[in-house]
């Protein structure tokens, strides 16, 4: 671990402070804003070693990427320090096996892409926890035909207004091909390597080495 934000500030300490009186969400926001005002701590922690490959384990609360500027500020600061940055957006595969849930997952990923304005790799995690039936079902969501998915989704909606909205969303996603997911199975070494190759290619890590196209299964 290069740096642990808990050395700078902890959510529990913020929540227990009688003068602040924050709950879990408010405490998290306070911590992230405090972090954004103390990027000098991060700079000192990271140092300046050539060819560093640093993974930031970010909070999962979606509002940090849609409502607040903190993560965008972090990205811009890293770029100023001449880091090549890409986002890795993780979605639990167990919640993506139905069409309307999949569309919601895509919109969440798209929100982060729009907010951060950096290359983004989208990943379905915990593939090893899916049943055989669910694994077979989820194959169609890895390279989805959004127009066929429209019919699956709109059949569940009684409101004509939301059917029209869902069709528009699916059409937009399909026409521009903005969001695709890679499967991640921690018990499968090849799955891990494929994800890593896509990330390396995105940030051009080791670009002076022999160029390799990422594998696709």
C-alpha angles and dihedrals in degrees: 000000000000095000137000115203088211086074086065102036139343129212092222091056091050093049092048093050107108092206093057103037095191126167122219096282096041090046092053092050091049091051093049093048090048088050091051089054091052105048087137086074089055093047091053091047095050097046121191109280117153117248095013113169107203128184118202113205099209129196114267098224105120094211089072088067100037108032106028134054096218099100091044089052090051091052092049091048092051090050090052087055086054097250117149105232135198131168123235109202114198124202124179107245090213089070096047103063096098123067099236091048090048091053089051089051091051091051091051091051091046091051090056092047092052093045099047099034094209133117109281135201113204117208136189105215133200095034087153090066095057122103118243089256093051092047090054091046094050094055090084091057094057092067101013130195097216094191092060089044089057090070092048092052103039092052086069093052122082096185115087090208093059092044089057092046092049091051090051093049093048091048092051093050093047097044095051099032090216100150128046128157132223118209117239121200112173091200091058115074092196091054090053092048093050092053091047092049091054091050092047091050092049094054093032090235111184091009090162089063126082109298116246129184113229115255120247123201 
